[in-house]
Amino acid sequence: MRPLWGTRNLNNLQIALDSLAANRLRSFLTALGIIFGVGAVIAMLAIGKGAKEEILNQMKLVGVNNIVIKPMREDAKGNDDKGDSGESADSKDSQQPTEQKKKRFSRGLTILDAQNIRNTLPSVESISPEMLEEEDIIYRSKSGRLKMAGVEPSFFSINNIGLSSGVMFNAEQQQTGEAVCIIGSGVKRRFFLTEDPIGKSIKCGLQWVKVIGVTEEKYISSATKSNLGIRDYNMDIYIPIRTMLIRYKNPAILNAGRQEGVYYSPEYMESMAQKAQTQHQLDQLVVKVYDASQLTETAGIINRMLKRRHSDVTDFEIAIPEELLKQQQKTKDVFNIVLSAIAGISLLVGGIGIMNIMLASVLERTKEIGIRMAMGAQKKDIVMQFLFEAVLISLGGGIIGIILGVLGAYLVDKIADINTLISGVSIFISFVLASSVGLIFGISPARKASNQNPIECLRHT
């Protein structure tokens, strides 16, 4: 049995290479459609994969199967209390009895709301209430103003935040409101660059807090922070939520403590009293359900529960980040499909261009074909010669297109700030597409060349 690839095929390949070398400009112009088509495919696949990766990272940041409840401040909900006639809530309330006004009063989002949701809904896996305070942080000669977050241990599991060193809050620390904290990795770099922070005490506002743990580094892009409204977790200081309540939020508890012999300055008490007048106790409440299919139903139940507890005042907003991100992913998928279709059309046009030029080349080289046949070349040799030319043009265009596609994806990432991710699979697919286009669209011209009559070819001038 003769080998598939022999001397005759090598000779046909050499003839094809010589022909393309003799017509460099025409070969390059013929390959332009393939170049742009393959480049577009590479760039679109990179943008699509980058978008998908970004969505997955964002889903990891907000957690899986989460419902986020945030308080609505007075300026955000002022128009919600207007009736159909456009009269303001104040003008209506002025006409209502005092008892009805009291029924419309809401204490805002509180820890009691979180406990009620936790104890009532069987679909809830875990719940994470958050209190935020911005305080002046001091450690030796270093200082800065950072966010302090009063949280429960469930906050770290829901938000996929691990500890690089130290330990989590224990039950006693949470119950008694002990002055301990876990600092973000960015806080460690800022205040404890050359030393271990575990066991050290930092001054947060007017309180000294002992560091018992450090979180792992969590990268969050600027675009993600903007899209999801996520703060930089690496620059936060986390304390037990009861510690936040006792030491930073509720002066009544502090007064009780002072009666037991703990002294707080009048200035500190006054600042605490001002903070206590704010409407909402919690700055965020995250509810995690067991199953994604329960998200919408659970969110509806929570909405009704909170409205009843808040005297039918809608002073909160509920969002399901996963559903928002999935909708965003669908939109990007449609966009990528459209762009990929355009890239496919470019490849199709490039293939048609190859077939057109090869058909013209057959007419130009009729005498050459006749001479080869007269010297003993068989029909399959003529077919292979022209097929090699078409495939080489396509492959050359494909290689240039891959380079341009990779470069284009890089420029899109750097200039347009759109996340792109190039994979070996996309390059392989583009290479296969380029080869297939040359092979498919080169068959017809090759067969036409091989079916020429040698005598007629030799008569051609």
LOFISE-532639 format. One record per residue (C-alpha): residue number from 1; y, x, z; residue in three letters. Coordinates in steps of 0.02 Angstrom, whole numbers, plus 50000, padded with zeros to 5 digits. Layout:
BEGIN
NUM;Y;X;Z;ALA
...
! end
This chain:
BEGIN
1;50000;50000;50000;MET
2;50169;50070;49949;ARG
3;50304;50085;50082;PRO
4;50442;49955;50078;LEU
5;50576;50087;50076;TRP
6;50543;50221;49946;GLY
7;50628;50344;49832;THR
8;50681;50208;49710;ARG
9;50774;50115;49845;ASN
10;50859;50273;49904;LEU
11;50912;50305;49725;ASN
12;50979;50127;49711;ASN
13;51075;50150;49874;LEU
14;51151;50312;49810;GLN
15;51206;50228;49648;ILE
16;51286;50087;49749;ALA
17;51379;50214;49858;LEU
18;51442;50307;49706;ASP
19;51504;50145;49629;SER
20;51599;50096;49786;LEU
21;51673;50270;49802;ALA
22;51736;50261;49624;ALA
23;51824;50096;49662;ASN
24;51888;50124;49840;ARG
25;52040;50011;49831;LEU
26;51945;49866;49754;ARG
27;51806;49886;49882;SER
28;51932;49884;50025;PHE
29;52023;49730;49959;LEU
30;51855;49643;49936;THR
31;51811;49680;50118;ALA
32;51977;49613;50188;LEU
33;51907;49438;50215;GLY
34;51760;49510;50313;ILE
35;51877;49624;50413;ILE
36;51989;49483;50470;PHE
37;51844;49364;50498;GLY
38;51744;49484;50606;VAL
39;51901;49540;50699;GLY
40;51943;49358;50738;ALA
41;51766;49322;50797;VAL
42;51768;49473;50915;ILE
43;51939;49427;50985;ALA
44;51896;49242;51007;MET
45;51731;49279;51094;LEU
46;51821;49402;51209;ALA
47;51956;49275;51252;ILE
48;51827;49138;51280;GLY
49;51718;49247;51391;LYS
50;51870;49308;51486;GLY
51;51929;49130;51515;ALA
52;51757;49078;51576;LYS
53;51748;49227;51693;GLU
54;51921;49187;51761;GLU
55;51873;49006;51793;ILE
56;51715;49061;51884;LEU
57;51814;49183;51990;ASN
58;51940;49047;52030;GLN
59;51798;48931;52081;MET
60;51733;49066;52197;LYS
61;51906;49082;52272;LEU
62;51929;48897;52308;VAL
63;51745;48878;52356;GLY
64;51612;48764;52287;VAL
65;51608;48576;52319;ASN
66;51773;48580;52412;ASN
67;51903;48444;52441;ILE
68;52076;48510;52487;VAL
69;52193;48402;52591;ILE
70;52374;48457;52608;LYS
71;52520;48377;52700;PRO
72;52664;48302;52603;MET
73;52832;48348;52674;ARG
74;52970;48220;52688;GLU
75;53061;48278;52532;ASP
76;52898;48269;52432;ALA
77;52859;48090;52482;LYS
78;53032;48016;52499;GLY
79;53014;47913;52340;ASN
80;52841;47851;52385;ASP
81;52910;47727;52510;ASP
82;53015;47635;52379;LYS
83;52969;47458;52333;GLY
84;52961;47380;52162;ASP
85;53144;47331;52172;SER
86;53195;47513;52193;GLY
87;53265;47490;52368;GLU
88;53244;47638;52482;SER
89;53126;47636;52631;ALA
90;53275;47657;52749;ASP
91;53363;47500;52684;SER
92;53203;47400;52700;LYS
93;53163;47467;52872;ASP
94;53337;47418;52931;SER
95;53287;47237;52898;GLN
96;53119;47249;52986;GLN
97;53082;47227;53171;PRO
98;53064;47383;53278;THR
99;52878;47352;53302;GLU
100;52847;47362;53114;GLN
101;52942;47526;53106;LYS
102;52826;47599;53236;LYS
103;52674;47547;53137;LYS
104;52739;47652;52991;ARG
105;52756;47808;53098;PHE
106;52629;47945;53062;SER
107;52598;48101;53164;ARG
108;52548;48192;53007;GLY
109;52392;48293;52971;LEU
110;52315;48348;53136;THR
111;52159;48427;53210;ILE
112;52105;48253;53264;LEU
113;52098;48204;53081;ASP
114;51982;48351;53049;ALA
115;51870;48304;53195;GLN
116;51864;48123;53138;ASN
117;51808;48173;52963;ILE
118;51680;48294;53033;ARG
119;51604;48164;53150;ASN
120;51607;48017;53030;THR
121;51551;48073;52857;LEU
122;51369;48128;52836;PRO
123;51406;48202;52664;SER
124;51519;48337;52742;VAL
125;51435;48506;52760;GLU
126;51580;48597;52844;SER
127;51766;48577;52872;ILE
128;51905;48705;52889;SER
129;52074;48658;52964;PRO
130;52215;48785;52944;GLU
131;52379;48815;53034;MET
132;52502;48940;52960;LEU
133;52645;49033;53043;GLU
134;52753;49173;52975;GLU
135;52787;49301;53110;GLU
136;52858;49476;53131;ASP
137;52712;49597;53149;ILE
138;52737;49760;53243;ILE
139;52618;49905;53273;TYR
140;52695;50064;53340;ARG
141;52832;50114;53217;SER
142;52774;49998;53078;LYS
143;52834;49820;53057;SER
144;52832;49679;52930;GLY
145;52836;49491;52914;ARG
146;52665;49418;52874;LEU
147;52573;49253;52880;LYS
148;52463;49211;53028;MET
149;52326;49085;52997;ALA
150;52244;48985;53135;GLY
151;52068;48952;53071;VAL
152;51889;48917;53121;GLU
153;51742;49029;53069;PRO
154;51700;48901;52934;SER
155;51859;48957;52843;PHE
156;51778;49123;52798;PHE
157;51616;49047;52732;SER
158;51704;48911;52632;ILE
159;51822;49037;52550;ASN
160;51686;49169;52524;ASN
161;51774;49298;52633;ILE
162;51662;49425;52718;GLY
163;51698;49555;52851;LEU
164;51699;49740;52810;SER
165;51698;49787;52994;SER
166;51706;49706;53165;GLY
167;51644;49535;53220;VAL
168;51686;49351;53197;MET
169;51768;49243;53331;PHE
170;51641;49190;53462;ASN
171;51630;49019;53544;ALA
172;51719;49073;53704;GLU
173;51866;49148;53608;GLN
174;51884;48989;53508;GLN
175;51873;48876;53660;GLN
176;51992;48970;53775;THR
177;52119;49019;53641;GLY
178;52098;49205;53674;GLU
179;52226;49321;53591;ALA
180;52111;49400;53462;VAL
181;52127;49416;53274;CYS
182;52041;49468;53113;ILE
183;52157;49558;52992;ILE
184;52150;49563;52802;GLY
185;52109;49724;52710;SER
186;52289;49735;52649;GLY
187;52353;49724;52828;VAL
188;52235;49865;52875;LYS
189;52304;49976;52736;ARG
190;52482;49936;52788;ARG
191;52469;49961;52975;PHE
192;52309;50062;53004;PHE
193;52300;50179;52855;LEU
194;52226;50327;52950;THR
195;52142;50243;53099;GLU
196;52014;50112;53142;ASP
197;52103;49949;53190;PRO
198;51956;49877;53288;ILE
199;52005;49863;53472;GLY
200;52190;49896;53439;LYS
201;52325;49770;53486;SER
202;52467;49718;53371;ILE
203;52620;49616;53414;LYS
204;52627;49452;53317;CYS
205;52791;49366;53354;GLY
206;52805;49375;53544;LEU
207;52618;49386;53574;GLN
208;52503;49537;53582;TRP
209;52341;49506;53488;VAL
210;52184;49614;53489;LYS
211;52101;49657;53322;VAL
212;51915;49619;53321;ILE
213;51877;49621;53134;GLY
214;51935;49667;52958;VAL
215;51900;49563;52802;THR
216;51827;49630;52641;GLU
217;51945;49661;52495;GLU
218;51967;49503;52391;LYS
219;52052;49527;52222;TYR
220;52161;49383;52165;ILE
221;52261;49396;52004;SER
222;52442;49339;51994;SER
223;52395;49203;51869;ALA
224;52261;49136;51986;THR
225;52383;49133;52133;LYS
226;52505;49035;52026;SER
227;52378;48913;51951;ASN
228;52288;48871;52113;LEU
229;52427;48898;52239;GLY
230;52321;49026;52331;ILE
231;52403;49154;52445;ARG
232;52345;49334;52458;ASP
233;52205;49324;52587;TYR
234;52209;49514;52605;ASN
235;52382;49507;52685;MET
236;52344;49374;52816;ASP
237;52309;49389;53001;ILE
238;52178;49264;53060;TYR
239;52168;49198;53238;ILE
240;52063;49057;53314;PRO
241;52145;48890;53279;ILE
242;52153;48848;53464;ARG
243;52242;49014;53494;THR
244;52369;48962;53364;MET
245;52386;48791;53445;LEU
246;52406;48858;53622;ILE
247;52510;49014;53592;ARG
248;52614;48969;53439;TYR
249;52619;48781;53414;LYS
250;52610;48676;53572;ASN
251;52735;48711;53712;PRO
252;52658;48577;53824;ALA
253;52501;48682;53841;ILE
254;52608;48835;53871;LEU
255;52700;48745;54011;ASN
256;52534;48705;54093;ALA
257;52489;48888;54079;GLY
258;52652;48940;54157;ARG
259;52614;48829;54309;GLN
260;52457;48932;54330;GLU
261;52559;49089;54346;GLY
262;52584;49139;54164;VAL
263;52768;49171;54123;TYR
264;52852;49138;53955;TYR
265;53035;49174;53922;SER
266;53156;49027;53896;PRO
267;53192;49087;53718;GLU
268;53008;49083;53676;TYR
269;52988;48909;53751;MET
270;53138;48846;53651;GLU
271;53067;48915;53487;SER
272;52900;48833;53526;MET
273;52985;48667;53561;ALA
274;53071;48673;53392;GLN
275;52906;48707;53305;LYS
276;52825;48562;53396;ALA
277;52948;48443;53316;GLN
278;52878;48475;53142;THR
279;52781;48326;53078;GLN
280;52616;48404;53022;HIS
281;52505;48503;53138;GLN
282;52393;48569;52999;LEU
283;52451;48656;52841;ASP
284;52287;48629;52751;GLN
285;52119;48547;52778;LEU
286;51970;48597;52671;VAL
287;51815;48487;52671;VAL
288;51653;48551;52595;LYS
289;51520;48425;52543;VAL
290;51335;48455;52518;TYR
291;51324;48397;52337;ASP
292;51452;48406;52195;ALA
293;51406;48228;52145;SER
294;51478;48169;52312;GLN
295;51649;48247;52286;LEU
296;51741;48099;52210;THR
297;51663;47969;52324;GLU
298;51694;48073;52481;THR
299;51874;48106;52429;ALA
300;51901;47918;52412;GLY
301;51829;47884;52584;ILE
302;51935;48022;52662;ILE
303;52090;47950;52579;ASN
304;52057;47778;52656;ARG
305;52015;47853;52827;MET
306;52175;47955;52834;LEU
307;52284;47810;52777;LYS
308;52215;47704;52919;ARG
309;52243;47843;53045;ARG
310;52419;47875;52979;HIS
311;52474;47693;52991;SER
312;52457;47668;52803;ASP
313;52582;47808;52768;VAL
314;52533;47921;52625;THR
315;52595;48085;52697;ASP
316;52453;48189;52627;PHE
317;52380;48233;52457;GLU
318;52198;48259;52412;ILE
319;52138;48375;52272;ALA
320;51967;48428;52208;ILE
321;51991;48606;52141;PRO
322;51819;48614;52059;GLU
323;51853;48461;51952;GLU
324;52025;48527;51904;LEU
325;51949;48694;51855;LEU
326;51809;48612;51756;LYS
327;51938;48510;51660;GLN
328;52036;48668;51628;GLN
329;51876;48751;51566;GLN
330;51841;48606;51447;LYS
331;52016;48622;51375;THR
332;51992;48808;51348;LYS
333;51820;48780;51272;ASP
334;51893;48660;51143;VAL
335;52030;48785;51104;PHE
336;51902;48926;51083;ASN
337;51791;48817;50972;ILE
338;51938;48781;50856;VAL
339;51985;48965;50846;LEU
340;51804;49015;50818;SER
341;51792;48888;50677;ALA
342;51946;48966;50598;ILE
343;51865;49137;50615;ALA
344;51705;49069;50534;GLY
345;51807;49001;50389;ILE
346;51882;49175;50367;SER
347;51706;49247;50356;LEU
348;51659;49114;50228;LEU
349;51812;49153;50123;VAL
350;51771;49338;50138;GLY
351;51593;49305;50075;GLY
352;51657;49205;49929;ILE
353;51776;49348;49889;GLY
354;51631;49470;49887;ILE
355;51530;49359;49770;MET
356;51680;49337;49655;ASN
357;51716;49523;49643;ILE
358;51532;49565;49620;MET
359;51517;49438;49477;LEU
360;51668;49518;49395;ALA
361;51591;49688;49424;SER
362;51432;49633;49335;VAL
363;51533;49586;49181;LEU
364;51628;49751;49186;GLU
365;51469;49855;49202;ARG
366;51362;49767;49073;THR
367;51338;49925;48971;LYS
368;51293;50024;49129;GLU
369;51160;49895;49169;ILE
370;51089;49907;48992;GLY
371;51081;50098;49000;ILE
372;50989;50093;49168;ARG
373;50863;49967;49100;MET
374;50838;50072;48942;ALA
375;50800;50223;49051;MET
376;50662;50130;49142;GLY
377;50750;50037;49282;ALA
378;50663;49876;49330;GLN
379;50744;49709;49371;LYS
380;50720;49736;49558;LYS
381;50812;49903;49544;ASP
382;50963;49816;49469;ILE
383;50951;49680;49603;VAL
384;50943;49810;49742;MET
385;51088;49909;49671;GLN
386;51209;49763;49670;PHE
387;51139;49692;49832;LEU
388;51168;49861;49915;PHE
389;51348;49859;49854;GLU
390;51380;49686;49926;ALA
391;51298;49728;50093;VAL
392;51390;49895;50107;LEU
393;51557;49812;50073;ILE
394;51516;49681;50204;SER
395;51454;49808;50333;LEU
396;51605;49920;50305;GLY
397;51720;49771;50329;GLY
398;51619;49720;50482;GLY
399;51638;49890;50565;ILE
400;51826;49894;50532;ILE
401;51836;49713;50592;GLY
402;51745;49755;50754;ILE
403;51869;49896;50788;ILE
404;52017;49782;50752;LEU
405;51940;49642;50857;GLY
406;51916;49756;51008;VAL
407;52092;49824;50987;LEU
408;52162;49647;50968;GLY
409;52073;49587;51126;ALA
410;52142;49736;51222;TYR
411;52320;49701;51161;LEU
412;52303;49516;51206;VAL
413;52248;49565;51382;ASP
414;52391;49688;51407;LYS
415;52535;49605;51314;ILE
416;52500;49418;51330;ALA
417;52420;49435;51503;ASP
418;52269;49332;51447;ILE
419;52106;49389;51524;ASN
420;51984;49452;51391;THR
421;51807;49517;51412;LEU
422;51716;49604;51269;ILE
423;51526;49604;51277;SER
424;51393;49696;51178;GLY
425;51322;49527;51126;VAL
426;51483;49478;51037;SER
427;51486;49644;50942;ILE
428;51304;49622;50893;PHE
429;51335;49443;50834;ILE
430;51484;49499;50730;SER
431;51383;49640;50652;PHE
432;51241;49521;50608;VAL
433;51365;49396;50534;LEU
434;51444;49530;50426;ALA
435;51274;49588;50362;SER
436;51219;49409;50328;SER
437;51376;49368;50230;VAL
438;51351;49519;50115;GLY
439;51167;49480;50092;LEU
440;51190;49294;50057;ILE
441;51340;49307;49942;PHE
442;51275;49462;49854;GLY
443;51111;49385;49795;ILE
444;51184;49280;49655;SER
445;51281;49423;49570;PRO
446;51131;49540;49591;ALA
447;51011;49416;49509;ARG
448;51135;49385;49368;LYS
449;51145;49573;49336;ALA
450;50956;49591;49333;SER
451;50934;49448;49210;ASN
452;51041;49534;49077;GLN
453;50959;49572;48909;ASN
454;50954;49763;48891;PRO
455;50985;49758;48701;ILE
456;51134;49641;48722;GLU
457;51199;49751;48862;CYS
458;51191;49907;48753;LEU
459;51289;49818;48615;ARG
460;51427;49776;48740;HIS
461;51582;49884;48717;THR
! end
